């Protein structure tokens, strides 16, 4: 038994939060991918009328292959349930997201959703955040934002892909992965980051999830409410 077994099991269990005639938000990552595949099977099996809004091209391709009907965020008034993963979850259930680069779209859906379901393996759970915070930045403000992040005590590094080229989000922006050390006041830090002109989104999400699935190494999972 492994994390993969636990993620497969929790993906099937999370289907109980899917109701007919609903609009879902689909996040990115390993757990979200597993859930989307199970969702496609469930829709076909029960002939459900489901529409979904993907937050990235990666999950859009998975959803299309699963036969899920997709719509854009500007075509709907509300999201019934968002299913997503997380890069870290602290003891207060705040999230760090953006490891895949879709933090802006993920936060838009999470902020507007009636219910948020987060799925992650137990290695992502910490007392205090201690990993880098993704910060999406307009390229025009690259240098000024870097200086302000440093004034906040951060060590920003521009995210790159192969051969050193900058990673560009689907919104045409760059990302700074910023090391703030141990973060004991995530809401305060997030607010300060977002006040910087040129910052589009910060990867600290303080909207609490309604349901959190914790995948365990023994192949089982735990549900936190």
GUMIDREN-122953 format. One record per residue (C-alpha): residue in one letter; chain; x, y, z. Coordinates in steps of 0.02 Angstrom, whole numbers. Last residue first. Layout:
+------+------+--------+--------+--------+
: code : unit :      x :      y :      z :
+------+------+--------+--------+--------+
:    A :    A :      X :      Y :      Z :
...
+------+------+--------+--------+--------+
This chain:
+------+------+--------+--------+--------+
: code : unit :      x :      y :      z :
+------+------+--------+--------+--------+
:    X :    A :   -676 :    949 :    431 :
:    X :    A :   -528 :    832 :    416 :
:    X :    A :   -549 :    666 :    324 :
:    X :    A :   -414 :    532 :    344 :
:    X :    A :   -345 :    418 :    211 :
:    X :    A :   -279 :    241 :    191 :
:    X :    A :   -140 :    170 :     82 :
:    X :    A :    -14 :    150 :    223 :
:    X :    A :     76 :    308 :    167 :
:    X :    A :    -74 :    415 :    212 :
:    X :    A :   -184 :    528 :    106 :
:    X :    A :   -258 :    674 :    204 :
:    X :    A :   -424 :    733 :    133 :
:    X :    A :   -479 :    907 :    184 :
:    X :    A :   -662 :    960 :    183 :
:    X :    A :   -733 :   1135 :    206 :
:    X :    A :   -569 :   1216 :    153 :
:    X :    A :   -524 :   1378 :    242 :
:    X :    A :   -501 :   1534 :    136 :
:    X :    A :   -327 :   1590 :    189 :
:    X :    A :   -236 :   1548 :     27 :
:    X :    A :    -51 :   1590 :     25 :
:    X :    A :      9 :   1579 :   -155 :
:    X :    A :      8 :   1766 :   -187 :
:    X :    A :    -79 :   1841 :   -339 :
:    X :    A :    -56 :   1979 :   -468 :
:    X :    A :     88 :   2072 :   -387 :
:    X :    A :    131 :   2223 :   -492 :
:    X :    A :    103 :   2351 :   -355 :
:    X :    A :    142 :   2271 :   -187 :
:    X :    A :    -13 :   2265 :    -77 :
:    X :    A :    -34 :   2081 :   -116 :
:    X :    A :    128 :   2038 :    -26 :
:    X :    A :     74 :   2131 :    130 :
:    X :    A :    -94 :   2042 :    135 :
:    X :    A :    -13 :   1872 :    113 :
:    X :    A :    108 :   1907 :    255 :
:    X :    A :    -32 :   1954 :    374 :
:    X :    A :   -136 :   1802 :    328 :
:    X :    A :     15 :   1687 :    344 :
:    X :    A :     65 :   1740 :    520 :
:    X :    A :    186 :   1606 :    581 :
:    X :    A :    283 :   1581 :    420 :
:    X :    A :    447 :   1488 :    445 :
:    X :    A :    575 :   1545 :    317 :
:    X :    A :    513 :   1681 :    200 :
:    X :    A :    577 :   1597 :     42 :
:    X :    A :    496 :   1669 :   -115 :
:    X :    A :    461 :   1573 :   -273 :
:    X :    A :    439 :   1719 :   -394 :
:    X :    A :    321 :   1682 :   -536 :
:    X :    A :    307 :   1765 :   -707 :
:    X :    A :    150 :   1824 :   -796 :
:    X :    A :     65 :   1786 :   -962 :
:    X :    A :   -100 :   1727 :   -885 :
:    X :    A :    -61 :   1545 :   -926 :
:    X :    A :     93 :   1570 :   -818 :
:    X :    A :    266 :   1597 :   -891 :
:    X :    A :    414 :   1501 :   -818 :
:    X :    A :    572 :   1599 :   -857 :
:    X :    A :    699 :   1513 :   -973 :
:    X :    A :    845 :   1433 :   -882 :
:    X :    A :    881 :   1294 :  -1005 :
:    X :    A :    729 :   1198 :   -945 :
:    X :    A :    601 :   1295 :   -842 :
:    X :    A :    625 :   1443 :   -727 :
:    X :    A :    542 :   1516 :   -573 :
:    X :    A :    615 :   1684 :   -521 :
:    X :    A :    695 :   1672 :   -350 :
:    X :    A :    634 :   1783 :   -209 :
:    X :    A :    719 :   1784 :    -38 :
:    X :    A :    591 :   1860 :     79 :
:    X :    A :    609 :   1977 :    227 :
:    X :    A :    472 :   2098 :    179 :
:    X :    A :    605 :   2213 :    108 :
:    X :    A :    660 :   2070 :     -5 :
:    X :    A :    483 :   2056 :    -72 :
:    X :    A :    487 :   2243 :   -106 :
:    X :    A :    649 :   2228 :   -207 :
:    X :    A :    582 :   2081 :   -310 :
:    X :    A :    421 :   2176 :   -344 :
:    X :    A :    519 :   2324 :   -415 :
:    X :    A :    623 :   2214 :   -528 :
:    X :    A :    485 :   2111 :   -606 :
:    X :    A :    354 :   2247 :   -619 :
:    X :    A :    336 :   2243 :   -809 :
:    X :    A :    333 :   2052 :   -802 :
:    X :    A :    169 :   2055 :   -701 :
:    X :    A :    198 :   1950 :   -546 :
:    X :    A :    131 :   1787 :   -477 :
:    X :    A :    202 :   1750 :   -305 :
:    X :    A :    236 :   1570 :   -257 :
:    X :    A :    278 :   1551 :    -71 :
:    X :    A :    430 :   1445 :    -31 :
:    X :    A :    414 :   1309 :    101 :
:    X :    A :    406 :   1320 :    290 :
:    X :    A :    222 :   1349 :    329 :
:    X :    A :    187 :   1318 :    512 :
:    X :    A :    118 :   1161 :    597 :
:    X :    A :    142 :   1057 :    439 :
:    X :    A :     38 :    945 :    325 :
:    X :    A :    104 :    915 :    148 :
:    X :    A :    188 :    749 :    194 :
:    X :    A :     15 :    681 :    236 :
:    X :    A :    -39 :    673 :     55 :
:    X :    A :   -159 :    803 :    -14 :
:    X :    A :   -342 :    826 :    -64 :
:    X :    A :   -437 :    989 :    -34 :
:    X :    A :   -626 :   1003 :    -50 :
:    X :    A :   -697 :   1180 :    -54 :
:    X :    A :   -884 :   1216 :    -43 :
:    X :    A :   -990 :   1363 :   -101 :
:    X :    A :   -849 :   1420 :   -214 :
:    X :    A :   -806 :   1602 :   -250 :
:    X :    A :   -639 :   1614 :   -160 :
:    X :    A :   -587 :   1440 :   -215 :
:    X :    A :   -623 :   1480 :   -397 :
:    X :    A :   -524 :   1642 :   -399 :
:    X :    A :   -387 :   1564 :   -293 :
:    X :    A :   -361 :   1423 :   -417 :
:    X :    A :   -359 :   1543 :   -564 :
:    X :    A :   -222 :   1649 :   -485 :
:    X :    A :   -123 :   1502 :   -414 :
:    X :    A :   -106 :   1407 :   -578 :
:    X :    A :     85 :   1393 :   -578 :
:    X :    A :    102 :   1209 :   -536 :
:    X :    A :    176 :   1244 :   -365 :
:    X :    A :     45 :   1378 :   -345 :
:    X :    A :    -33 :   1335 :   -179 :
:    X :    A :      6 :   1363 :      4 :
:    X :    A :   -148 :   1330 :    109 :
:    X :    A :   -220 :   1387 :    275 :
:    X :    A :   -295 :   1246 :    375 :
:    X :    A :   -248 :   1322 :    545 :
:    X :    A :   -118 :   1185 :    574 :
:    X :    A :    -37 :   1223 :    406 :
:    X :    A :    -72 :   1145 :    236 :
:    X :    A :     66 :   1137 :    106 :
:    X :    A :     77 :   1114 :    -83 :
:    X :    A :   -111 :   1093 :    -99 :
:    X :    A :   -236 :    993 :   -203 :
:    X :    A :   -402 :   1041 :   -278 :
:    X :    A :   -587 :   1000 :   -292 :
:    X :    A :   -698 :   1154 :   -298 :
:    X :    A :   -884 :   1134 :   -264 :
:    X :    A :  -1039 :   1232 :   -314 :
:    X :    A :   -953 :   1364 :   -418 :
:    X :    A :  -1056 :   1520 :   -449 :
:    X :    A :  -1119 :   1639 :   -583 :
:    X :    A :  -1061 :   1544 :   -736 :
:    X :    A :   -998 :   1584 :   -911 :
:    X :    A :   -853 :   1694 :   -853 :
:    X :    A :   -769 :   1546 :   -770 :
:    X :    A :   -752 :   1451 :   -933 :
:    X :    A :   -847 :   1291 :   -972 :
:    X :    A :   -799 :   1109 :   -981 :
:    X :    A :   -903 :    953 :  -1009 :
:    X :    A :   -812 :    802 :   -938 :
:    X :    A :   -768 :    662 :  -1060 :
:    X :    A :   -621 :    594 :   -961 :
:    X :    A :   -502 :    645 :  -1101 :
:    X :    A :   -570 :    821 :  -1091 :
:    X :    A :   -545 :    821 :   -902 :
:    X :    A :   -363 :    766 :   -916 :
:    X :    A :   -328 :    898 :  -1049 :
:    X :    A :   -410 :   1033 :   -942 :
:    X :    A :   -310 :    975 :   -791 :
:    X :    A :   -145 :   1015 :   -878 :
:    X :    A :   -213 :   1171 :   -964 :
:    X :    A :   -247 :   1245 :   -795 :
:    X :    A :   -389 :   1299 :   -680 :
:    X :    A :   -524 :   1190 :   -757 :
:    X :    A :   -707 :   1245 :   -743 :
:    X :    A :   -828 :   1099 :   -740 :
:    X :    A :  -1004 :   1061 :   -798 :
:    X :    A :  -1101 :    911 :   -736 :
:    X :    A :  -1265 :    835 :   -793 :
:    X :    A :  -1244 :    658 :   -727 :
:    X :    A :  -1274 :    502 :   -830 :
:    X :    A :  -1242 :    389 :   -679 :
:    X :    A :  -1104 :    283 :   -758 :
:    X :    A :  -1043 :    416 :   -879 :
:    X :    A :  -1029 :    550 :   -745 :
:    X :    A :   -951 :    428 :   -622 :
:    X :    A :   -815 :    374 :   -744 :
:    X :    A :   -770 :    555 :   -783 :
:    X :    A :   -766 :    595 :   -598 :
:    X :    A :   -643 :    453 :   -566 :
:    X :    A :   -523 :    529 :   -694 :
:    X :    A :   -549 :    702 :   -619 :
:    X :    A :   -510 :    636 :   -445 :
:    X :    A :   -344 :    558 :   -498 :
:    X :    A :   -293 :    720 :   -582 :
:    X :    A :   -341 :    821 :   -428 :
:    X :    A :   -234 :    709 :   -318 :
:    X :    A :    -82 :    725 :   -432 :
:    X :    A :    -93 :    911 :   -464 :
:    X :    A :   -215 :   1039 :   -531 :
:    X :    A :   -381 :   1112 :   -478 :
:    X :    A :   -553 :   1075 :   -548 :
:    X :    A :   -699 :   1189 :   -506 :
:    X :    A :   -868 :   1106 :   -515 :
:    X :    A :  -1037 :   1164 :   -578 :
:    X :    A :  -1188 :   1062 :   -523 :
:    X :    A :  -1336 :    980 :   -610 :
:    X :    A :  -1313 :    816 :   -517 :
:    X :    A :  -1218 :    823 :   -353 :
:    X :    A :  -1034 :    789 :   -325 :
:    X :    A :   -986 :    783 :   -141 :
:    X :    A :  -1000 :    593 :   -137 :
:    X :    A :   -865 :    589 :   -273 :
:    X :    A :   -739 :    627 :   -137 :
:    X :    A :   -739 :    443 :    -87 :
:    X :    A :   -676 :    389 :   -259 :
:    X :    A :   -534 :    514 :   -253 :
:    X :    A :   -499 :    461 :    -73 :
:    X :    A :   -465 :    282 :   -129 :
:    X :    A :   -355 :    329 :   -277 :
:    X :    A :   -257 :    449 :   -167 :
:    X :    A :   -233 :    316 :    -34 :
:    X :    A :   -171 :    188 :   -161 :
:    X :    A :    -51 :    317 :   -233 :
:    X :    A :     11 :    360 :    -58 :
:    X :    A :     60 :    177 :    -38 :
:    X :    A :      0 :      0 :      0 :
+------+------+--------+--------+--------+
